[in-house]
């Protein structure tokens, strides 16, 4: 399975080709063997293994120097330097205000790797779940993702993320639009075992492929109060880049793809089933007007569908913005923070001992 270099990317678009190079440093080797914590048989607990995450770069300067040495990395290093100060990097990676843990949890009988980031200050916090971009061997959680999740945790959220099955050392085979959805929803149950997490208040944030995962999660669960989707595709059937993905991606990450291409992609295209999305979830859609990977029309058409259904949503298209929206990140952060604070953190919920107001469909 080979792809052009520009597909080996993360939030930074074509300039961030180093995603694969540091994936092992972030979440462990991509091998099927996963160590389970002593005394915790697989399946007996929601989190079967947990250890402190160690940054692959001891200093911000070392991280930025590594980025700068990658192809076209000077621009990436500059963008990251603007987004994450030395104080940010040191405070989060040294665990002063947040605790970052690598976890292994159960989903569909598989041991799945993930991340858990919690505020250091004791309390009961709402939950945010992050769904990363990329698929298969190109699907990674990398340093900027962890820093951004740390920023959210510092603001008063328990943040979790999955590497998804078949990726980043998790068991199983890649299953885009199927198993990955089960893996991200399982994190709500993981959060329910944490004393500092309030699963009556859950938000979800997805980037690119992670946006697709988020839409699917909203169709399967009523436990998500709000979602933020950045650069998320909604129509895989008619996507301009479909021939490329037909040849190099989908056969390896979607079970049964070659037997029914149209049907499989339609089943994974939110634009084909907007009415299935949770009517109680508030959806914020953010997209770059010059996104070369996912057409802005995907966001526009989804907004039109949500408008017809009279759902709670907001659409923002960034003029000149790319797929990663890195040049618009200050505004992206402001929009995301406002959305999650309004619909998740400040959401009115009944007392902890009463029935949960959000539940999955039978």
Secondary structure, DSSP 4 states (H G I P E B T S, - for coil): ----GGGS-BTTBTT-TTHHHHHHHHH--SSS--PPPTT--TTTSSEEEEEE---SSSSHHHHHHHHHTSTTHHHHHHHHHHHS-HHHHHHHHTTSSEEEEEEEEEETTEEEEEEEEEESS-S-EEEEEEE----GGG----HHHHHHHHHHHHTTEEEEEE--TTSTT-SS---TTTHHHHHHHHHHHHHHTSTTEEEEEEEEEEETHHHHHHHHHHHH-S---EEEEES----STT-TTHHHHHHHTHHHHSTTGGG-HHHHHHHT-GGG-GGGS-TT-EEEEEEETT-SSS-HHHHHHHHHHHHHTT--EEEEEETT--SS-GGGHHHHHHHHHHHHIIIIIT-----TTSPPS-----
